[in-house]
Amino acid sequence: MFGRVVPLLIVVGLGVYGYEEYSRRNAPLPASSPKPEVQEVSANYRCDGRIHCSQMTSCAEATFFLRNCPNVRMDGNNDGVPCEQQWCTSPFAK
């Protein structure tokens, strides 16, 4: 009996985890005011015409450009997280 139940529980657990991760990443971002940490970072950056991830040097810089500069092309899936392939890949990247 355990030989059938344990693998089934593992598969179900992985399915639930995968669904939660998928839902979390595809959930629309709530509209909120800019966080204070963004205000601190903004003193270090300015809109200077860069629009692509390859022109950025960090996730923080890309996030500043996405939130504050016009015509940037850094959020292909429109989820509010820029440069996911290059800079903002870690859940801890800020």
C-alpha positions in Angstrom: 0.0 0.0 0.0 2.8 2.5 0.9 4.5 1.7 -2.4 1.5 3.3 -4.2 0.4 6.0 -1.8 3.8 7.7 -1.2 4.6 8.3 -4.9 1.1 9.5 -5.5 1.4 12.0 -2.6 4.7 13.2 -4.0 3.3 13.7 -7.5 0.2 15.6 -6.0 2.5 17.7 -3.9 4.7 18.7 -6.8 1.6 19.5 -8.9 0.2 21.8 -6.2 3.6 23.5 -5.8 3.9 24.0 -9.5 0.4 25.4 -9.8 1.0 27.9 -6.9 4.2 29.1 -8.5 2.5 29.5 -11.9 -0.4 31.4 -10.3 1.9 33.6 -8.3 4.0 34.6 -11.4 1.0 35.2 -13.6 -1.1 37.1 -11.1 -1.6 40.8 -11.9 0.5 43.1 -9.8 -1.6 45.2 -7.4 -1.6 48.9 -8.0 0.4 50.5 -5.3 2.5 53.6 -4.7 6.2 53.4 -5.3 8.1 51.8 -2.5 10.6 54.0 -0.5 13.5 51.9 -1.6 12.8 52.8 -5.2 13.0 56.5 -4.3 16.5 55.9 -2.8 17.6 54.1 -5.9 16.3 56.8 -8.2 18.9 59.2 -6.9 21.5 56.9 -8.5 19.9 56.6 -11.9 18.5 58.9 -14.5 16.7 58.3 -17.8 19.4 58.6 -20.5 17.9 56.9 -23.5 18.8 53.3 -22.7 15.9 51.0 -23.4 17.2 47.4 -23.5 18.3 44.9 -20.8 21.7 44.5 -22.4 22.3 48.2 -21.6 21.6 47.7 -17.8 24.0 46.7 -15.1 21.7 45.4 -12.4 18.1 44.5 -11.6 17.7 47.7 -9.6 18.8 49.8 -12.5 16.4 48.0 -14.9 13.6 48.3 -12.4 14.2 52.1 -12.2 14.2 52.4 -15.9 11.0 50.4 -16.3 9.1 52.4 -13.7 10.4 55.9 -14.6 11.6 56.1 -18.2 9.5 56.1 -21.5 9.7 53.6 -24.3 11.8 51.0 -22.5 11.8 47.4 -23.9 12.6 45.4 -20.8 9.4 43.6 -19.8 8.4 41.2 -22.6 5.6 39.5 -20.7 4.3 42.7 -19.0 4.5 41.3 -15.5 6.3 44.3 -14.0 9.6 42.5 -13.7 12.3 43.8 -16.1 15.1 41.8 -17.6 14.1 38.4 -16.2 16.5 36.5 -18.4 19.5 38.6 -17.5 19.2 40.5 -14.2 16.0 39.9 -12.3 16.1 36.1 -12.3 16.4 35.5 -8.5 13.4 36.0 -6.2 15.8 38.0 -4.1 17.0 40.3 -6.8 16.0 43.9 -6.1 
